[in-house]
């Protein structure tokens, strides 16, 4: 199956699940293919046939964008090396959760989240430690008795009850022993960090030298500017005082720039952000909702209010549901 067909299939699945989906980011390089929103759940989705093509730089960019846009970065892929991804298992690559299309379908359409996640050493599940302790005490079993039944140490059982996760084999043994489900699903949308080694948000890349003038203006106006390296936009700019987030682009106004501006508009409607493209000369106020501002004009804007007003006046902004 081609990547275009995969993107189309994933887009259709998300729309069937009630998501509003952006246009495809048909540019290179790109950290994500589509943005999708359902209520307060916002996804940035990368779609790959082989997830081994998902490299560290892309993973770091998606995690940064997830932080700045309050979104969940997600990879949907078919296989790793020569093996298909297992159904109902959450994988991780460079800190980003990875699902097979079937797992994504179950999560978003059937509303059945995955119970299993892959980590070094095998497949694991989340054990509900409080429930396990209650079940053990109801049977009047000591930690040692349960440890003997499982063939593990007393200390290991104590760790399970304190929240340590267990292998699939141990989880099945517990289920057989107590005839009750003792596992909790992987919360892909909100709790993915709980099941792998979380790290701080990777540092921003350096701004392109050609963009330093634009970065300086936004910074002077009170925005925190986060440069990007693999996105349709060159930066995400945050005005913390106004909770305003702006996708920012900058280049000569070419056909390629116009294409990027259109993609930024589509993404902005889904992410509930505004977008602005700084160009040398502009003959129109916006491109499908992305405000156009000339470089010389930008230099005259002195504070966030002026900059925000110009963007709002020129942008045809319509928020997705």
N, C-alpha and C positions, 0 to 999 in steps of 0.2 A: 504494500500500500504506500502511495506517495505521501510526503509530508502535507501537501495541500489537501489531499483527501482526509488525512488524519485530523488536520485543523478543522475542516468542515464538519467531520463527524463529532468532534469534541464540542464545537460551537453549537451544533444542533442539540446535542445531549444537554448542555448547560441551559440552552433556551427552553427545552422541554421541562427542565427542573425549575424554571421560573427566574433564571438569571437574565439580566440585560447584558449583552456582550458587545464589546467594541469591535471596530474593524480590525482585521489582521494587520499586525505591524510588518508590512511587506518591505522591509529595508534590512540592510546589513551594516555592521553587526547588530544583533538584537538580543537583549537579555530575556524578553518574554514575547509571546506571540499574540496573546489577547488579554484584555482585562474583562472581568465579569463581576457583576454585583447582583446580590439578592438581599434586599433589606439592608442590614448593616454588615453583611458578609461580603467582603471584597477580595477577589482573587486576581493574582497576576500569574498567568499560566504559560509555561513553556511546554511544547509538544514535540516529542522526539520518538523516532522508531527505536533507536538504541540509546539508552540513557548514559552510556559511557562517553557520548559526545558532549555531555554536560560538564563543562570544565569549572575550575575553581573561580576564575575571574567572573564568569556568568553567575555562579552561585552567590558570590559576594555582592554583585550588583543587585540581584533579585532580593537579597536580604536587606540591603540598604533601602531599596525602593519600598519594600514591605514596611520598614520602620517609618519612613517619611510619609507614605501614603496610607498608613494604617491598614495594610493589606496582608493577606497570606500568600507568600510565594509558593508555587506548586508546579511540579513537573508531572506530566502524564506521558508515559512511555510504554513501549511494547516489550522490550527485552533488555537484558544486560549480557554482554558477550554473546553467547549462542543460546542462552536460556531465556524463555519467556518469563516475565514477572509473574509471580504467583498471585492468584486472586485473593482479595481480602487481606493483603499484607501491605503495610506502609514501609517503604524503603526511605533512605536518606542519602542525598548526595550534597556534599559541601554545605550541610546545615539546612537543606531544603527538602521537604517531604516529597516523595515520589510515589505515584499510584499507577496501576495498570488501568486501561479504559474500563474494564469490568469492575474494578474496585471503585473507580470514580462514579460509575453508573449506580452501584449499590449505595454509595454514600449520598449522592445528590438526588437521585431519582427515587430509590427505594428507602432512603433515609436510614440505612443500616451501615453504621461506621465500622471500619476494620478493627478487629480485636488484636491482630498480630502485627509486630513490627520487626524488621530485620536490623540487626546490629552485629558488630564483630563477634564471631563465635556461633551465630545461629539465629533462630527465630525466638522471639520473646513476647510475653503478654504482661499487661498491667494487672497486678494482684490487688484486690481490695483488702488491705491489711486489717482494717477494723472488722470487716465481715468475717475474715478468716479467724481472727481472734475470738469473735463471738461464737462461731461454729465450733471451734476447738473447746472453748469453755463450756458450751452447752453439753458437750459429750463428756465433760470432766476429764479431758485429756491434758496431760502436761506437755510442755514443749518437747521434752524428750520422747514421749510416746509418738507424737506426730512426726518427729524427726526420724524415728525408727521406721514408721510406716512408709515414709518417703525415701528412705535411704540417704538422708543428708544429715548434717550436724544440727545440734540444738541451736547453735548460733545462726545458722542459715534460716531456720524457721523463724527465729526472732526477727531477723532482717526482713523476711517476707511480711511479717505483721507490722513492721515499721515502714513498709512501703517499697521495699526492694522488689523489682520485677523478677519474673521467673521464666524459665524455658517453657516452651509449649508442652513438652513431655511432663514436667512437674505440674503445670496447670491442669492437664488432663487427669493426672493422678489425684489431684485435690478434688476435682469435680466428681470423680468416681467415689472417693472416700466419703465425701459429704453430701453427694447427690444434690448439689446446688451449684449454680454458676458463681464463681468467686472472682471473675475477671471484669475489668472495665474497659471500654473501647478506647482506641487512640483518638484523641480530639484533634483531628487534623487542622481544623480552622483556628483553634485557640490554644490548644495545649501541646502542640507538637514538640516544643522545646523541652517538655518534661521527660521525653523518652529518648533523647540523645544528648550528647555532651554539648550544652549550649555555650556559645562564645559571645563576646560583645559584638555589637554591630561592626562589621569591617570598616576601616577608615575610608573616607572619600578619596577618590583619585584626585590628582592635581588637575586644575582647570587647564583646558587648552589655552596656549598663549593668545590665540586669536579671540578668546572669550573673556580675557581678563578685564577688558574695558567694561563689558556688560556686567560681569561679576562685581566690579567695583561700584557701579551705579546702584545695583540692587543692595549691596552691603551698606552703602552710604545711606540708602533709604530705610534701613532697618530690617532688611531681610537676612535670614540665615540661608546661605546659598550652598547647595550640595551638588557639585559637578557629577555628571554621569559619563560613562565611557561606552556603553552598549545599548543606548536607548534612543528612541526617536527624538527626544529632547536633550539638550546639552546640560540641563540642571533642573533640580527641584528646589524652588525658593520658598521659604516659610517665613511669614510675618506672624511671629508668636503673639504679638499684642492683639491681632485681629483674627487669629486662627485661620489666616488666609494662606492657601498653598497654590503656587503658580508653577506650571510646567513652562520652562523657558527654552527657546531655541534661538540660534543666531547663525546667520550666514548671508551670503548674497542671495537675492531673491531669484532663484532659478526654478526650473520645473521640479527638480528634486526637493528644493526647499518648500515649494507649494505642496508637494506630496507629504512631506513631513508635517507641515502645518495642519493638513487635513487629518492625518493620523492622530496628532496631538489633540485636535478637537474631539475626535471620537473617544479617545482615552479619557479626556477631561470630563466628558459627560458621564462616563461610567464611574470615574474615581471622585467625582464631585470636586474637581479642581478647575481653576481657570488656566488659560494658556496664552502665551505671548511669544511672538517671533520677532526678533530684532533684525532688521534688514538695512541695506544701504539706501534704497529708495523704494517707496511704496505708492502704488496708484489706487489702493483701496484700503478700507479700514480693517478688514479681517478676511480670513480664509476659513469659511465654514465654522466661524466661532472663535478661531484663534486670532487674537488682536495682533495687528501689525504696527510696529513702532520703528521709526527710522533711527539710526545710530546717533546722528547729530541731535535729534529731538530728545533722545533718552538722556543725553548729558545735561539737559536743562531741567530735568525733574529732580527736585531736591529732597523730597521725603516720601515716606511710604504712602501717605494720603494722596499726593499728586500722582504717583505711579499707579496706585490702585484705581484711582478715578479714570485714568486714561485707559487702563485695561478693561475696566467695566463698561466704559462708554463705547468702546470699539468691539468688544467681544459680544457675539450673539450666543449667550450662555444659556443652555437648557439642561438642567440636572436630570440624570436618569432616575427612574423609580427605585 
